[in-house]
């Protein structure tokens, strides 16, 4: 479209009886960190007692250090999940702590103007337009579209895709008819700053027309009711600058894709509820499916270029964490609405594409360590940076810990009969094995990894079993999901460890469009990415089996996942297997048992899209009024 109605001034946000009040913020954080500290002391103390009796070596000191970091990481996740479980079981809002009402209050009239912004970069044109149009039509069905404008802001550099976007845009405007007055398209020829530059350019050109912007990703879909909820949250909470939803993965048909979306729908709301409880007004931003107040975003979120080379310098790649931290540093609230429905996204369909996406995030999250000591940052913002990095670095730590444990086991096995280690020694050094304590620590660690899954299943059985196709299908899906998660964990650990090392040695990662549609991974590609790990696992297993058979059997879950890596990658990408599981009710999710209208609309539009886009010029840019976005400093 060619123009936007000019506004003389934005309507100020209003306070409302439904504003979010978060009582006891300090007490909640004290509770959370006390629970984490106590559990951490117990686990690390048990490990120390296991190692202490036999004269701790440098190897065991290293093992203790690695265990301490990884165990605390597990404790953080477990504690958040446990708190979310209690709150969801008793239907308590994690922010207000009030009881959830059986019938949600109806939305009032929107009083502020909002832009819905979808940045894209070399994406599948048909899918982008379908999600964009479905979200718009869903909002139109609420009767409040007049308060919104929709922007497709393209950074596409591929000439063929750019031509397809222009043609598809013309077809979209023809389909929308009078509604086309609410949609705008802009493509940057020079995509300076990647997505950050794309969104910043939008804010500088057209941000002064709107109170807030809802940021979608290229694969995002959001219902009109969800968008209205976000706008009302902004209107009723004038101290909030960002409100994040929990995007639920949808529309996958491969076995791996269905596994991901089932696990996300089953566990993510509970885990997010726990996070929202103790983070309160200092939540995180995940880069999309959120609403942002434009003025504070422009004033405080101009990202600087970091000094230095390698993984810690240059443009800030994972911008979302940083933008949330900068808004909080300026005194604005960042809120996570864990129970808001209607926010959807798509995930990679196979393990290799999933790992490729993670590789980019590894580089961005490790880069956050360079700004961990940034001036004026809130303590929880620093914790977000640290946790984001450890989420991937922990895989390298786990791998190192397994390697050190293997070396320690082999050394003990080969020196088990050497009780006199000195020529002047009068008494032997009898080895002490605290078998009971070892089993206790192992059981504690496994419980902390598995219990959040059990909690999620209990919540679903109590409150949502019909949404998952009934109790039987829910339980069957949970058992298959847990078994498959255990099977692929070693390979994902190796992938992440390799990515961390690659980033630390300076290998750059390209940030290209994500592969989203289902595909069967060829055998050659599967072996090319997994063969080194398989060979190492075979050698590792052979050595431990010969020298320390007991340790070998403890290692079989890890070794099996690596030895079978190629078949796992290949067959988990199968569309046929995914469809068979669906026919048996395995991995059924709420958006499949009760499909929302907005997703039905996406499927309809994709089915009607033939990919025949006419050649036509890009539409004229909307009228703009430029405002600079000042660059911040740490």
ABEGO torsion letter per residue (X at the ends): XABBBBBABBBBBBBBAABBBBBGAAAAAAAAAAAAAAAAAAAAAAAAAAAAAAGBBAAAAAAAAAAAAAAAAAAAAAAAAAAAAAAAAAGBBAAAGBBBBABBBBBBBBABBBBBBBBBBGBBAAAAAAAAAAAAAAAAAAGAAAABBBBBBBABABAAAAAAAAAAAAAAAAAAEAAAAABBBBBBABBBGEAAAAAAAAAAAAAAABABBBBBBAABBBBAAAAAAAAAAAAABAABABBBBBBBBBGBABAAAAAAAAAAAAAAAAAAAAAAAAAEABBBBAGBGBBBBAAAAAAAABBBBBBEBEAABEBBABAAAAAAAAAAAAGBBBBBBAABBGBBBBBBABAAAAAAAAAAAAAAAAAAAAAAABBGBBAAAAAAAAAAAAAAAAAAAAAAAAAAAAAAAAAAAAAAABABABAABABBBBBBBBAAAAAAAAAAAAAAAAAAAAAAAAAAAAAAAAAAGEAAAAAAAAAAAAAAAAAAAAAAAAAAAAAAAAAAAGBBBBBBBBBABBBBBBAAAAAAAAAAAAAAAAAAAAAAAAABAAAAAAAAAAAAAAAAAAAAAAAAABAAAAAAAAAAGBGBBAAAABBBAAAAAAAAAAAABAGBBBBBBBBBBBBBBBBBBBBBBX
